[in-house]
Amino acid sequence: MDYEDMESFIEQLERRRRKPTFDQLHDRQTYFVRKNLIREIDKLSQKYNRGFKTAFINHAIAKLLREEFGIDV
């Protein structure tokens, strides 16, 4: 491996290290959610990949904060 390859290898490692982990970006919270809403989200999630529920809920909350409260997140 020459110097240029080693340098790019180290740059890739540093980029990975700087990328925040899932746990650094998210906190676990517990809420009561109506059963009919859970049922519909569960049905939708069967059509999509892992992580759909988290993405869906985060999108819905962000949209509501933006549109109803004027909070840009």
C-alpha positions in Angstrom: 0.0 0.0 0.0 1.5 3.3 -1.0 1.2 6.6 0.9 -1.7 7.8 -1.1 -3.7 4.7 -0.5 -3.0 4.8 3.3 -4.0 8.5 3.4 -7.3 7.8 1.8 -7.8 4.8 4.0 -7.3 7.0 7.1 -9.6 9.6 5.8 -12.3 7.0 5.4 -11.8 5.8 8.9 -12.1 9.4 10.3 -15.3 10.0 8.3 -16.8 6.9 9.8 -15.8 7.9 13.3 -17.3 11.4 12.8 -20.7 10.0 11.7 -23.0 10.0 14.6 -24.4 6.6 15.7 -28.2 5.9 15.9 -28.1 6.2 19.7 -26.3 9.6 19.5 -29.1 10.9 17.3 -32.1 9.3 19.0 -33.6 8.9 22.5 -36.1 6.3 23.5 -39.4 7.6 24.7 -42.6 5.9 25.8 -46.0 7.3 24.9 -49.5 6.0 24.9 -50.8 5.7 21.3 -54.3 4.9 20.2 -54.6 1.2 19.2 -56.2 2.1 15.9 -53.2 4.3 15.0 -50.7 1.5 16.0 -52.7 -1.0 13.9 -52.4 1.2 10.8 -48.7 1.9 11.3 -48.1 -1.8 11.8 -49.9 -2.6 8.5 -47.9 0.0 6.6 -44.6 -1.1 8.1 -45.1 -4.6 6.7 -44.6 -3.1 3.2 -41.3 -1.3 4.0 -37.8 -2.0 5.3 -36.6 -2.1 8.9 -36.7 1.4 10.5 -39.9 2.4 8.8 -41.8 3.1 12.1 -39.0 5.3 13.5 -38.8 7.2 10.3 -42.6 7.5 10.0 -43.1 8.8 13.6 -40.1 11.2 13.3 -41.5 12.6 10.0 -45.0 13.0 11.4 -43.8 14.8 14.5 -41.5 17.1 12.6 -44.2 17.9 10.1 -46.7 18.7 12.9 -44.1 20.9 14.7 -43.4 22.8 11.5 -46.9 23.2 10.2 -48.9 23.8 13.4 -46.3 25.4 15.6 -43.9 27.1 13.2 -40.9 25.1 14.7 -38.4 24.2 12.0 -36.6 21.0 13.1 
